[in-house]
Amino acid sequence: MHNYQDIINRHQKDPSRLLDIIREIQTLSGHVPKEAIAEIAGQLKLSEAEVRGVVTFYHFFSLTPRGKYTVYLNSAVTSCMQGRAAVARAFEVEAGCLFGDVTPDGLIGLFPTSCIGMNDQEPSAIINGVVFTSLTPLKAGHLVRAMKTGRLVQDMVEEYGDGANQSDLVRSMVSNNIRKKGPVIFGPFEPGLAVRKAVARKPEDVIEEVKNANLLGRGGAGFPAGLKWEFCRREKTGQHYVVCNADEGEPGTFKDRVILTELPRLILEGMVVAGYAVGAAEGVLYLRSEYSYLKSHLEAVLEDMRRENLLGKNIAGSADFHFDVTIKLGAGAYVCGEESALLESAEGRRGEPRNRPPFPVQIGYLDRPTTVNNVETLCAAAKIITHGAAWFKSMGTPKSSGTKLLSVSGDCERPGLYELEFGLTIQELLDIAGARDAFAVQVGGPSGTCISRQDFRRKIAFEDLPTGGSIMIFGPWRNLFEIIDKFMDFFIEESCGWCTPCRVGNSLLKEKLDKIRAGRGTRQDLRDLEAWGKLIRAMSRCGLGQTSPNPILSTLQNFRELYEAVIDREKDFVSTFDLGEATLGAARLTQRQPILEETSHE
Amino acid sequence: MSEITFTIDGKACKAVHGQTILEAAKTNGVYVPTLCHYEGLKPVGSCRICTVRASGRYMAACTQFLSPGMVIENMAPDLEDMRRAIIEMLFVEGNHMCPTCEKSGNCELQALAYRYQIMAPRFPFQFPLRTIEASAPKIMLEHNRCIQCQRCVRAIQTKDGRKIFVPLNRSHKKKIGVDSRLAAELTDELARKAMDTCPVGSILRKEVGFAVPIGQRKFDHKPIGGGNGEGPAR
């Protein structure tokens, strides 16, 4: 019997720290037991059902035991392309249980998980918070055998990656794979300079500089960062907040992981600059659970900055600017990358998006005016304050200033991170990455768009092909339908379930796609796919639902011939219901052959 | 409070600042179909049936605030068809057997299906395996009929603000859970309120039922949304 009371007390019985409490219990007990839920509910003055509601929302929390060792094997497309199936089989055979299950002795649990941000080194898995990359069936076998001898998971990491991955506080086998350093994010960095330059100016001037630089949000939506800061500053009510969105969950993106590893100071200085600009005294860095192995590393940097007076009271010698940052961890939910869902989650609730308006700049974290900015956006803002708007605008295109970090994965010789100026074409990127025979490129992840060769001359820019940074390359030997199918599985799994079109519609789309892939589709089915997809796009409540039909809609547009090739062009209608298939079981049992003739209704 | 003007399907309307599109439409005598919305509860915009279009953008009328000069489309045929599709989605998502349901005639989902003249859904039935939860002494939860509107979540709380009905899970596995400890102490009054607030027959009181015979119920004579109760013919 564990003492949950200690954990709850340590978090001051604060409902906004419910996720932290649950995480500790999950780690301690391998699940969140009934007694713990009763204890939490009693102490936090919630109903038990409310606590269960939070536990069941997040992928990494569970009401039932997940094993002393819990393996979360990435089920994203790029993982599958690099041989996930064989690795999964090796885990199953060696452990003696199937995925989705725990071994009878409760030692090992095997579970799939959505993209964990390691696309350039797949297949990858998280075991008790520790990341394992470039797995093979052989390595999987080794890992399971080590688990059976009771080894500490951290001790199973035999080799460390490059850069800060080797540091004492990270000790991770993850590789940075930085292929191209650009002038903004990876340009020269003098610690403290951005903060000192900012506090030497008026907050309004700092905002003006960022506005003049035309810095558009790097998470994908492209909202002008300076304008967001201005809106937030303009709100008069009390305390303001800066929230750094480090919850990159779009399959295929891992750029923020590399920044968090190699340039944490740049992010945090960006947060300080933002805090000064909007008039905030507190910042929250919301870190996706998959990157929790970087938490101590980030906390050490926070300590350094406090010592250097870049955080804390009277920052950089200013008269009245006080600011500090805390780190909050997610728990496995793609939708929390949506800023209002992120705030719900940071406040200890289910990560369901809020209705907007009011926008977070008006009513955000703890109901206070809040600017939520992407990791890369904050880094760019710090550099803009250091070098000026004109410098920033001299790069990129007139409408998309600066550079973009691109996480490149899939069928190419050099997967990894590239910092390149906006305006470069997909073909140029493919050449740099060594993708000689790309057949399709997924720009911006599943929620983005899938383009074919005829669009490879298009530019990466907000005015042409916008992207939060995910670029997945597919060679001609790949089955695009399988990829689309995986993407739809992802959206079905990650929908928060709040609104009807997203909760119900995506399953219906996938069912329709299954029918077409099975060779039972007609022209009408293609028309349905398009109409239903557009309906989900129009009627859904948040960005997740509004972009969830994109894998289908963009391939219907750009790879129409693939669909046309598998439908039955002769028939107007083929039933979804297959009588032969439906009666197969009964036929086998009764040892009779069904007579399946076309029935005429004329 | 300042007055603002706007139009719905070309009709000139007036409203006060701070009203949602739905509230403003209502004050101007314009019907916008709703399902998750419930007078007096904070709107959540979960069903999306009240979606309207303004300047080419789609928005839920129940959660979107009106802005001056808005040009709102409410009855455009393509919009009405999308609403119909949403209702059909709710039918195929669960297991709805109207003839045996205690809420038949009082059910808002059923009433909307009549208004939109739905004969058969365009989507395949999902036939999910769902259970009936009857552990609470005064109520039972018929999960087959739940449409995730969250009315019960919002309407029913204990005196100290604890929720008795709560969303569990996510994605298509999302369902309403009931707190067994708190449900055991549910008063008759709250149990009645829970059942009345539920737009479908998902929350039912035990040991009572069919007090009003089918044929004499709310929507049996007066269609939902008034008028002749007919949406556009398909």
Interface residues (C-beta under 8 A of the other chain):
Chain A: K45 L46 S47 E48 A49 E50 R52 G53 T56 F57 A333 V335 R350 N355 P357 I492 E493 E494 S495 C496 G497 W498 C499 T500 P501 R503 V504 G505 S507 L508 E511 D528 W532 L535 A538 M539 S540 R541 T576
Chain B: P43 V44 G45 S46 C47 R48 I49 T51 Y58 A60 T63 F65 M82 A85 I86 M89 L90 V92 E93 R122 F123 P124 Q126 I147 Q148 T158 D160 G161 R162 K163 I164 F165 V166 P167 L168 N169 R170 S171 H172 K173 K174 G177 V178 D179 S180 R181 L182
